[in-house]
Amino acid sequence: MKKFLLCLAVCMLLIPNMANASVFTFDDDSELSAWYPDRTAPDQFETTPDGRLAIGIAPPVPDQVFYQTKGSKTDIDTPATGKMIIGDLFVDADWYDMRAGLWGTSSVGGVTGWPIISWHNLTDSYGFHVWDLNHWVAVAQNYTEQDAWYSLGMAITDSTIDYYINNSLVYSSSLFVPTTIDEIILNTKTSTPQEYTVLWDNVGVVDAPTPTPEPSTFLLLGVGLAGLLGVGRKKFTNK
């Protein structure tokens, strides 16, 4: 019986740890006070009746390219290794010539090293991309459905920045690895005069996912448990 309980405890430890820590759910306006503009303030920044964050963009388009990016940011508790910043993004089929993404900032390395994962709907760039030290990289081309929610995440390890979509690892970068992420930014950009709204939800910091055992590992554990139970029954019968 003791062996059975020990094996059961090992199984529980292998279950991925996804405990939450400090996540904005946008159920009401009280959480908005923690956010402030990045570059250019969005034309709309409010919660919706169904508990989402709506970030709206409208003309005119700023003349300087730098200020064509509009967004809001919030300070976080500088998560290091073992933490992940997350955000749920709704990709709207009506979008065109724009991008919307989840950014992190770092006090080390400058803006060229900031981690970013974003949706692009541009004439020369479509789908999810990550910013990998001075250049965009297209990732996860199987995630292209529109009018759909996507869960985005970025985690720092000892040697990489790992990017997740819907809890699946889609890209790892070792070109530049910050030691902390100081802020979360929700940014949008367009260079054409148009109106659109970006919906976000569940934005914040959680524990980074731990490796999930392969199915073969669970199979071996199951065989081990069955064997232990068989031994237990045999001993009981002999008694």
Phi, psi and omega in degrees: 000322180295320179295322179298315180294323178295316179294322177297321179296321178297319178300317181295324180292336181277350178290132183305140180266113181235035182297137182279152175207104174068079180234133175277123179258348175058037177286340176205177185285351185298333182279346185290337182294343180276357183249148178215159190297149171241127184060270178242134181295138176298157178282342175220134177208094186202162176275155179259163180302332180266016172080044174239165172260125179254121175248116185252143178240139180212158176296162003278163178273127178303143181294320181279130184303322182303321184270003173284346172275121181241140180184185178222152183223162178219146177284144176230174186274050174034069179293133176256206180307135180101355179240157180220138172266142187225165174188138176265125183244133174265120179269116186266132180293343181277351180291147171204149179048056180203171170215153180216132185203172178259123182244154167237151175245154179221142178279356181246128172095346179082174189295335182293344180257003181294136177284135180217140167228128187211158174268132178245131171230076185239168181296332183240012185203118185226142177098191182278139179225155171239153178266118185238080177050076174089358179208154178273143177234125177286134181225160168049059182291352174281350176261077184235004180295137177256169189054048183215152176271142176229137175265118182254148179206150177222127182230143176263130172251190179293334186224359183215164162254123182255135181247136184236144168231125182052043177068010176253133178292122183245343181194142174231136180238136175241009181293320176210125183237104177292157179274339180215163167240120190267332182218154168254133178236135172253106188242148174226154181210137169210149179251006179243148181287102181209165175245134172204161181236135177250127179257133177234160174202159174050059181258132178164212185236132176227172173291139178294148180294144174266156182304136178269129179300143176295156178306326180296328178294315178298323179297315179297319178297321179297317178298318179298316178297318179298320179296317179297319178296322179296318178297319180299317181295320182298316179296320180297318181294318180297331179287000000 
